[in-house]
Amino acid sequence: MRELNYTKRWGEMLTPEIVGLLTKIHEFKVEQTLFIEAHADRLTELMEIAKIQSTEASNKIEGIYTSDERLKKLVMDKTTPKSRAEQEIAGYRDVLNTIHENYDYVQIKSGIILQLHRDLYRFMGPGAGGYFKTTDNVIAEVDSAGNKKVRFQPVAAWETSDAIEALCKAYDETLMDESVDPLIVIPMFVMDFLCIHPFNDGNGRMSRLLTLLLLYRSGYIVGKYISIEKMIEITKETYYEALQDSSAGWHEGENDYIPFIKYMLGVVVASYREFSSRVKLLTTAGLTKGDRIGEVIKQTIGTITKAEIMKKCPDISQITIQRALIELQEQEKIIKIGGGRYTKYTWNWDKEN
């Protein structure tokens, strides 16, 4: 098993691009804190939306689906799971809630990680989760012809327990140094967790839950209001490319963490920007839902589709969005481009003048 020592390596990651991303995140963090202090009562809606999107996206990455209606009921705990997929979704919901509500008290320890994995599979029956892998596993990919290729060989099963112990110890020891920026060490931890691949199943979802936990414990709580898992899901090709680039040479201790760090910091920046955009719309006095839709189109450079508007306003129903688009067209505030599934909209700046 290779040595895990972030104290020795974290300083190597401070490239100009990464420092720029860190600076942006620190600025956004201050802005978010001010928003929360001033508008805490308005953020419950964002939290509920983020929970639904996070649960859906993290499971979707692993090919686990259910209908939109069932998903919402499961996340709101208003129904019981009816299939294996829904059991896994409900388990993710519960672990996500644990992290959201108790992150200050959830330590980064091997035993805690096992408990979180146990709860991830709590609806699957006894023994489904809560223990490390019992056989060696591989990270493989299947090409267009159906040929399976081993992309990475994780740590052997017999080494897994010691590897996770070493991982948690390395993380804790590094953050004892107050000069270390946790935003650098968190992606390094997650990268190593995925290379260890400690479970027979659920490694990807656990890595994303641990990402949230580590961010929250370090004071970066944007994931409570904007789904970081959704940001990863919509950029999953880049996510997998970054993982592949950063895992090369891992067993020899020669891997380059920078691609994965840059990717994850970019996801955090995008999440903070989305938070800022949504909060401004929510807290602007007198804005109706129709007004908000108009503002979304106005703030978009170029064109935007109805599907993209729905993503930016997940709390507004499709019927309300469609009605608002018709009204905005009648008022000549927006211009409709194309038709059918290719319909797009843009703000009518000529009418603005």
Summary of the structure (lengths in Angstrom):
residues: 353
radius of gyration: 21.8
end to end distance: 66.5
largest distance: 70.2
contacts: 1071
relative contact order: 0.12
helix: 65%
strand: 5%
